[in-house]
Amino acid sequence: MAEDIGGRGKAQGDIADDPAIAAPVAAHGGAIAVIPLGPARREASEAITTLAEIPWFRDELHLSEHRILCEDVEKGSGRVEPRRTARQYAELLHTVPWYDFPFEGRLEALWRETPLWGLDFIRKWERRFSLSAEYSLKATYAGIIRLGTHAVQQPHDLVIHAWIDEAPDHIFDDDRIRKIKAVGARSYVVTIPRHEAFTPVVVGLVKRGVQFRELAGNDEILLTAMAPSALDVRLGTGEVLLKEPLLTNPGATRIAVKAPVASLRAVLTELTIGGATVERLYDY
């Protein structure tokens, strides 16, 4: 067994599915939609659920709930408006924590760059005050969190340690994969990126024959995949925890699978053969 390669309490959260300003959740996670094969001393896990019933674990506030309509968007203008802010926020969640979003700047821009008057100005001011209250609350909450987290946050918080076997030398041509320690022949402790890049990096390594033994000191991992609704998912080593039909696509189902890290390659292969595509592998 390798020496400690991960510690507790380095959780960076996730996740935003839709480009909307969500209630505070921790950073990251967008779906990696089409990856045919794909990727315990424990570190704390990211948010892993896709269920809206659990508060703040997915986007609960959508543009329509803010009554942000197309009349607020001026084509070709450089004005900051809620849609663009929502898109920027969703993109940020793939890489850094939600509390690093510049809510203060968006609040200032809302009042400085958005016209005070226009079509249906009563609704315009209603939305202005609603968004101002939201941005102000999140800016305050984010500032409090930053006081505690940024004091201890280190650059290595953006990477995760992994113990891998059967690793060919050429995988280290990718600057995102750094060799930390040789454990044996073609066996290494390495660092790989967290957040948005985690899934494609792990999947890419698995496709090149790499065998994972531990991730952040954990011997289990959670993944989600999109599968045909008619597919009866039966895995040799993984456990299906959730099957959730997609309302927007009756022919597809999202499944959540808990699998041993050591069996990750076999699980991804089984899912691919069954017609499923990996959506996301969750880091810790």
C-alpha positions as a Markdown table, in Angstrom:
| # | Residue | x | y | z |
|---|---|---|---|---|
| 1 | Met | 0.0 | 0.0 | 0.0 |
| 2 | Ala | 1.3 | 3.5 | -0.9 |
| 3 | Glu | 2.0 | 6.1 | 1.8 |
| 4 | Asp | -0.7 | 8.7 | 2.5 |
| 5 | Ile | -1.4 | 10.5 | -0.7 |
| 6 | Gly | -4.4 | 12.5 | 0.3 |
| 7 | Gly | -5.8 | 14.1 | 3.4 |
| 8 | Arg | -9.2 | 15.0 | 4.7 |
| 9 | Gly | -10.9 | 18.2 | 4.3 |
| 10 | Lys | -9.9 | 19.4 | 0.8 |
| 11 | Ala | -13.3 | 19.3 | -0.6 |
| 12 | Gln | -14.1 | 21.6 | -3.5 |
| 13 | Gly | -17.7 | 21.2 | -4.4 |
| 14 | Asp | -19.6 | 21.1 | -7.6 |
| 15 | Ile | -21.9 | 21.7 | -9.7 |
| 16 | Ala | -24.0 | 23.5 | -12.2 |
| 17 | Asp | -25.9 | 21.7 | -15.0 |
| 18 | Asp | -27.6 | 24.7 | -16.6 |
| 19 | Pro | -26.1 | 28.1 | -17.3 |
| 20 | Ala | -28.0 | 29.8 | -14.5 |
| 21 | Ile | -27.1 | 31.7 | -11.3 |
| 22 | Ala | -27.6 | 28.9 | -8.8 |
| 23 | Ala | -27.9 | 29.1 | -5.1 |
| 24 | Pro | -24.4 | 28.7 | -3.4 |
| 25 | Val | -22.8 | 25.4 | -4.2 |
| 26 | Ala | -19.3 | 24.5 | -4.3 |
| 27 | Ala | -17.3 | 24.4 | -7.5 |
| 28 | His | -17.4 | 22.4 | -10.4 |
| 29 | Gly | -18.9 | 20.3 | -12.5 |
| 30 | Gly | -20.3 | 20.1 | -15.9 |
| 31 | Ala | -21.1 | 17.0 | -17.7 |
| 32 | Ile | -18.7 | 15.4 | -20.0 |
| 33 | Ala | -21.3 | 14.3 | -22.5 |
| 34 | Val | -19.8 | 12.0 | -25.0 |
| 35 | Ile | -16.8 | 10.0 | -23.8 |
| 36 | Pro | -17.1 | 6.5 | -25.2 |
| 37 | Leu | -15.0 | 4.8 | -22.6 |
| 38 | Gly | -14.4 | 6.7 | -20.1 |
| 39 | Pro | -12.0 | 8.0 | -16.8 |
| 40 | Ala | -9.3 | 5.4 | 1.3 |
| 41 | Arg | -7.2 | 8.1 | 4.3 |
| 42 | Arg | -9.9 | 10.1 | 2.8 |
| 43 | Glu | -10.4 | 13.5 | 1.4 |
| 44 | Ala | -13.9 | 14.9 | 1.6 |
| 45 | Ser | -16.1 | 14.4 | -1.4 |
| 46 | Glu | -17.6 | 16.8 | -3.8 |
| 47 | Ala | -21.3 | 17.3 | -4.1 |
| 48 | Ile | -22.5 | 14.3 | -6.0 |
| 49 | Thr | -26.2 | 14.4 | -6.4 |
| 50 | Thr | -28.3 | 15.4 | -9.3 |
| 51 | Leu | -31.5 | 15.5 | -7.3 |
| 52 | Ala | -33.2 | 18.9 | -7.1 |
| 53 | Glu | -34.9 | 17.9 | -3.9 |
| 54 | Ile | -31.6 | 18.4 | -2.0 |
| 55 | Pro | -31.2 | 22.2 | -1.6 |
| 56 | Trp | -28.2 | 23.9 | -3.2 |
| 57 | Phe | -26.9 | 20.7 | -4.9 |
| 58 | Arg | -27.9 | 21.8 | -8.3 |
| 59 | Asp | -29.2 | 24.8 | -10.2 |
| 60 | Glu | -32.5 | 25.7 | -8.5 |
| 61 | Leu | -32.8 | 29.3 | -9.8 |
| 62 | His | -33.3 | 29.6 | -13.5 |
| 63 | Leu | -33.6 | 32.6 | -15.7 |
| 64 | Ser | -37.3 | 32.2 | -16.0 |
| 65 | Glu | -37.7 | 32.3 | -12.2 |
| 66 | His | -36.0 | 35.7 | -12.3 |
| 67 | Arg | -38.4 | 36.7 | -15.1 |
| 68 | Ile | -35.4 | 37.6 | -17.2 |
| 69 | Leu | -36.8 | 37.9 | -20.7 |
| 70 | Cys | -35.3 | 38.7 | -24.1 |
| 71 | Glu | -36.3 | 42.3 | -23.7 |
| 72 | Asp | -33.4 | 42.8 | -21.3 |
| 73 | Val | -30.9 | 41.7 | -24.0 |
| 74 | Glu | -29.6 | 44.3 | -26.4 |
| 75 | Lys | -27.9 | 42.6 | -29.3 |
| 76 | Gly | -24.4 | 43.8 | -30.0 |
| 77 | Ser | -24.2 | 45.9 | -26.8 |
| 78 | Gly | -21.4 | 45.5 | -24.2 |
| 79 | Arg | -23.8 | 45.9 | -21.4 |
| 80 | Val | -23.7 | 43.5 | -18.5 |
| 81 | Glu | -27.0 | 41.7 | -18.3 |
| 82 | Pro | -28.3 | 38.8 | -16.3 |
| 83 | Arg | -28.0 | 36.2 | -19.0 |
| 84 | Arg | -24.3 | 36.9 | -19.6 |
| 85 | Thr | -23.7 | 36.9 | -15.8 |
| 86 | Ala | -25.5 | 33.5 | -15.5 |
| 87 | Arg | -23.4 | 32.0 | -18.3 |
| 88 | Gln | -20.1 | 33.3 | -16.8 |
| 89 | Tyr | -21.1 | 31.9 | -13.4 |
| 90 | Ala | -21.9 | 28.5 | -14.8 |
| 91 | Glu | -18.5 | 28.4 | -16.7 |
| 92 | Leu | -16.6 | 29.4 | -13.5 |
| 93 | Leu | -18.1 | 26.5 | -11.6 |
| 94 | His | -16.3 | 24.1 | -13.8 |
| 95 | Thr | -12.9 | 25.2 | -12.5 |
| 96 | Val | -13.0 | 27.1 | -9.2 |
| 97 | Pro | -15.3 | 27.4 | -6.2 |
| 98 | Trp | -18.5 | 29.4 | -6.6 |
| 99 | Tyr | -17.4 | 31.9 | -4.0 |
| 100 | Asp | -14.7 | 33.1 | -6.3 |
| 101 | Phe | -17.2 | 34.6 | -8.6 |
| 102 | Pro | -17.1 | 38.4 | -8.6 |
| 103 | Phe | -20.6 | 39.1 | -7.4 |
| 104 | Glu | -19.7 | 42.6 | -6.2 |
| 105 | Gly | -18.6 | 43.5 | -9.7 |
| 106 | Arg | -21.7 | 42.1 | -11.3 |
| 107 | Leu | -23.8 | 44.1 | -8.9 |
| 108 | Glu | -22.0 | 47.3 | -9.7 |
| 109 | Ala | -22.3 | 46.5 | -13.4 |
| 110 | Leu | -26.0 | 45.8 | -13.1 |
| 111 | Trp | -26.6 | 49.3 | -11.9 |
| 112 | Arg | -23.9 | 51.1 | -14.0 |
| 113 | Glu | -24.4 | 49.5 | -17.4 |
| 114 | Thr | -28.0 | 48.3 | -17.5 |
| 115 | Pro | -30.4 | 51.1 | -18.7 |
| 116 | Leu | -32.7 | 52.5 | -16.0 |
| 117 | Trp | -35.6 | 52.9 | -18.3 |
| 118 | Gly | -37.1 | 51.0 | -21.2 |
| 119 | Leu | -39.9 | 48.8 | -22.2 |
| 120 | Asp | -42.1 | 47.7 | -19.2 |
| 121 | Phe | -39.9 | 49.6 | -16.8 |
| 122 | Ile | -41.9 | 48.4 | -13.8 |
| 123 | Arg | -40.9 | 44.9 | -14.4 |
| 124 | Lys | -37.4 | 46.1 | -15.3 |
| 125 | Trp | -37.0 | 47.7 | -11.8 |
| 126 | Glu | -38.6 | 44.6 | -10.2 |
| 127 | Arg | -35.9 | 42.4 | -11.7 |
| 128 | Arg | -33.2 | 44.9 | -10.9 |
| 129 | Phe | -34.1 | 44.9 | -7.2 |
| 130 | Ser | -34.5 | 41.1 | -7.2 |
| 131 | Leu | -31.1 | 40.5 | -8.8 |
| 132 | Ser | -29.5 | 43.2 | -6.6 |
| 133 | Ala | -30.7 | 41.4 | -3.5 |
| 134 | Glu | -29.4 | 38.0 | -4.9 |
| 135 | Tyr | -26.0 | 39.4 | -5.8 |
| 136 | Ser | -25.6 | 41.2 | -2.5 |
| 137 | Leu | -26.5 | 38.2 | -0.5 |
| 138 | Lys | -24.1 | 35.9 | -2.4 |
| 139 | Ala | -21.3 | 38.5 | -2.3 |
| 140 | Thr | -21.6 | 38.7 | 1.4 |
| 141 | Tyr | -21.8 | 35.0 | 1.9 |
| 142 | Ala | -18.9 | 34.4 | -0.5 |
| 143 | Gly | -16.8 | 37.0 | 1.2 |
| 144 | Ile | -17.2 | 35.2 | 4.6 |
| 145 | Ile | -16.2 | 31.8 | 3.1 |
| 146 | Arg | -13.2 | 33.3 | 1.3 |
| 147 | Leu | -11.9 | 34.7 | 4.6 |
| 148 | Gly | -11.7 | 31.1 | 5.9 |
| 149 | Thr | -10.7 | 29.2 | 2.8 |
| 150 | His | -8.2 | 31.4 | 1.0 |
| 151 | Ala | -6.1 | 31.7 | 4.2 |
| 152 | Val | -5.3 | 28.0 | 3.9 |
| 153 | Gln | -5.9 | 27.2 | 0.3 |
| 154 | Gln | -2.8 | 26.1 | -1.5 |
| 155 | Pro | -2.1 | 25.5 | -5.2 |
| 156 | His | -2.2 | 21.7 | -4.7 |
| 157 | Asp | -5.9 | 22.1 | -3.9 |
| 158 | Leu | -6.4 | 22.1 | -7.7 |
| 159 | Val | -4.9 | 18.7 | -8.2 |
| 160 | Ile | -5.7 | 15.3 | -6.8 |
| 161 | His | -3.3 | 12.4 | -6.0 |
| 162 | Ala | -3.7 | 9.0 | -7.6 |
| 163 | Trp | -1.9 | 5.7 | -7.4 |
| 164 | Ile | -1.7 | 4.1 | -10.9 |
| 165 | Asp | -0.3 | 0.9 | -12.3 |
| 166 | Glu | 0.6 | -0.2 | -15.9 |
| 167 | Ala | 1.4 | 3.4 | -16.8 |
| 168 | Pro | 3.4 | 3.9 | -20.0 |
| 169 | Asp | 6.0 | 6.6 | -20.0 |
| 170 | His | 4.3 | 8.7 | -22.7 |
| 171 | Ile | 1.3 | 9.6 | -20.4 |
| 172 | Phe | 3.7 | 12.1 | -18.7 |
| 173 | Asp | 3.9 | 14.0 | -22.0 |
| 174 | Asp | 0.7 | 15.5 | -20.8 |
| 175 | Asp | 1.7 | 18.4 | -18.5 |
| 176 | Arg | -1.5 | 17.9 | -16.4 |
| 177 | Ile | -0.2 | 14.5 | -15.2 |
| 178 | Arg | 2.8 | 14.9 | -12.9 |
| 179 | Lys | 4.9 | 12.0 | -11.5 |
| 180 | Ile | 5.3 | 12.4 | -7.8 |
| 181 | Lys | 6.8 | 9.0 | -6.8 |
| 182 | Ala | 7.7 | 5.7 | -8.3 |
| 183 | Val | 6.1 | 2.9 | -6.3 |
| 184 | Gly | 7.2 | 0.0 | -8.6 |
| 185 | Ala | 7.7 | -1.0 | -12.2 |
| 186 | Arg | 5.3 | 1.2 | -14.2 |
| 187 | Ser | 3.5 | 2.1 | -10.9 |
| 188 | Tyr | 3.4 | 5.7 | -9.7 |
| 189 | Val | 1.9 | 8.2 | -7.4 |
| 190 | Val | 0.8 | 11.1 | -9.6 |
| 191 | Thr | -1.2 | 14.2 | -9.5 |
| 192 | Ile | -4.0 | 14.9 | -12.0 |
| 193 | Pro | -6.2 | 18.0 | -12.2 |
| 194 | Arg | -9.4 | 18.3 | -10.2 |
| 195 | His | -12.8 | 19.7 | -11.3 |
| 196 | Glu | -13.6 | 20.0 | -15.0 |
| 197 | Ala | -10.5 | 18.3 | -16.3 |
| 198 | Phe | -10.7 | 15.3 | -13.9 |
| 199 | Thr | -13.1 | 13.2 | -16.0 |
| 200 | Pro | -11.4 | 13.5 | -19.4 |
| 201 | Val | -8.0 | 13.0 | -17.9 |
| 202 | Val | -9.0 | 9.8 | -16.0 |
| 203 | Val | -11.0 | 8.5 | -18.9 |
| 204 | Gly | -8.0 | 9.1 | -21.2 |
| 205 | Leu | -5.7 | 7.3 | -18.9 |
| 206 | Val | -8.0 | 4.3 | -18.7 |
| 207 | Lys | -8.2 | 4.2 | -22.5 |
| 208 | Arg | -4.4 | 4.0 | -22.6 |
| 209 | Gly | -4.4 | 1.0 | -20.4 |
| 210 | Val | -3.7 | 2.6 | -17.0 |
| 211 | Gln | -5.0 | 0.8 | -14.0 |
| 212 | Phe | -6.0 | 3.0 | -11.1 |
| 213 | Arg | -5.5 | 1.6 | -7.5 |
| 214 | Glu | -6.5 | 4.7 | -5.4 |
| 215 | Leu | -7.8 | 8.2 | -6.0 |
| 216 | Ala | -7.1 | 10.7 | -3.2 |
| 217 | Gly | -6.5 | 7.7 | -0.9 |
| 218 | Asn | -10.0 | 6.3 | -1.7 |
| 219 | Asp | -10.7 | 2.9 | -3.1 |
| 220 | Glu | -14.2 | 3.7 | -4.4 |
| 221 | Ile | -15.5 | 6.3 | -6.8 |
| 222 | Leu | -18.9 | 7.6 | -8.0 |
| 223 | Leu | -19.6 | 8.2 | -11.6 |
| 224 | Thr | -22.7 | 9.1 | -13.6 |
| 225 | Ala | -23.5 | 8.0 | -17.1 |
| 226 | Met | -26.3 | 8.4 | -19.7 |
| 227 | Ala | -27.9 | 5.2 | -20.8 |
| 228 | Pro | -30.8 | 4.2 | -23.0 |
| 229 | Ser | -33.9 | 3.9 | -21.0 |
| 230 | Ala | -34.4 | 0.3 | -22.1 |
| 231 | Leu | -31.0 | -0.7 | -21.0 |
| 232 | Asp | -31.0 | -3.1 | -18.0 |
| 233 | Val | -27.7 | -2.0 | -16.4 |
| 234 | Arg | -26.0 | -4.9 | -14.6 |
| 235 | Leu | -22.4 | -4.5 | -13.7 |
| 236 | Gly | -19.9 | -7.2 | -12.5 |
| 237 | Thr | -18.3 | -5.0 | -9.9 |
| 238 | Gly | -20.1 | -1.6 | -9.7 |
| 239 | Glu | -23.3 | -0.9 | -7.9 |
| 240 | Val | -26.1 | 1.2 | -9.5 |
| 241 | Leu | -27.3 | 3.7 | -6.9 |
| 242 | Leu | -29.7 | 5.7 | -9.0 |
| 243 | Lys | -31.6 | 5.6 | -12.2 |
| 244 | Glu | -33.3 | 8.8 | -13.1 |
| 245 | Pro | -35.2 | 9.3 | -16.4 |
| 246 | Leu | -34.5 | 12.6 | -18.3 |
| 247 | Leu | -37.6 | 14.6 | -18.7 |
| 248 | Thr | -36.2 | 16.3 | -21.8 |
| 249 | Asn | -35.3 | 13.0 | -23.4 |
| 250 | Pro | -37.6 | 10.1 | -22.6 |
| 251 | Gly | -35.3 | 7.7 | -24.4 |
| 252 | Ala | -32.4 | 8.3 | -22.0 |
| 253 | Thr | -31.8 | 7.7 | -18.3 |
| 254 | Arg | -29.1 | 9.0 | -16.0 |
| 255 | Ile | -27.5 | 6.4 | -13.8 |
| 256 | Ala | -25.2 | 6.8 | -10.8 |
| 257 | Val | -22.7 | 4.0 | -10.2 |
| 258 | Lys | -20.5 | 3.4 | -7.2 |
| 259 | Ala | -17.5 | 1.3 | -8.3 |
| 260 | Pro | -14.2 | 0.2 | -6.8 |
| 261 | Val | -11.3 | 2.3 | -8.1 |
| 262 | Ala | -9.4 | -0.8 | -9.0 |
| 263 | Ser | -12.3 | -1.9 | -11.2 |
| 264 | Leu | -12.8 | 1.4 | -12.9 |
| 265 | Arg | -11.5 | 0.2 | -16.3 |
| 266 | Ala | -13.8 | -2.8 | -16.3 |
| 267 | Val | -16.8 | -0.7 | -15.2 |
| 268 | Leu | -16.3 | 1.8 | -18.0 |
| 269 | Thr | -15.9 | -1.0 | -20.5 |
| 270 | Glu | -19.1 | -2.6 | -19.4 |
| 271 | Leu | -21.0 | 0.7 | -19.6 |
| 272 | Thr | -19.7 | 1.4 | -23.1 |
| 273 | Ile | -20.6 | -2.1 | -24.4 |
| 274 | Gly | -24.1 | -1.6 | -23.0 |
| 275 | Gly | -24.5 | 1.6 | -25.0 |
| 276 | Ala | -24.0 | 4.1 | -22.1 |
| 277 | Thr | -21.8 | 7.1 | -22.2 |
| 278 | Val | -19.8 | 8.5 | -19.3 |
| 279 | Glu | -21.1 | 11.8 | -18.0 |
| 280 | Arg | -18.9 | 12.5 | -15.0 |
| 281 | Leu | -16.4 | 11.0 | -12.7 |
| 282 | Tyr | -16.5 | 12.7 | -9.3 |
| 283 | Asp | -13.2 | 13.7 | -7.6 |
| 284 | Tyr | -12.9 | 14.0 | -3.9 |
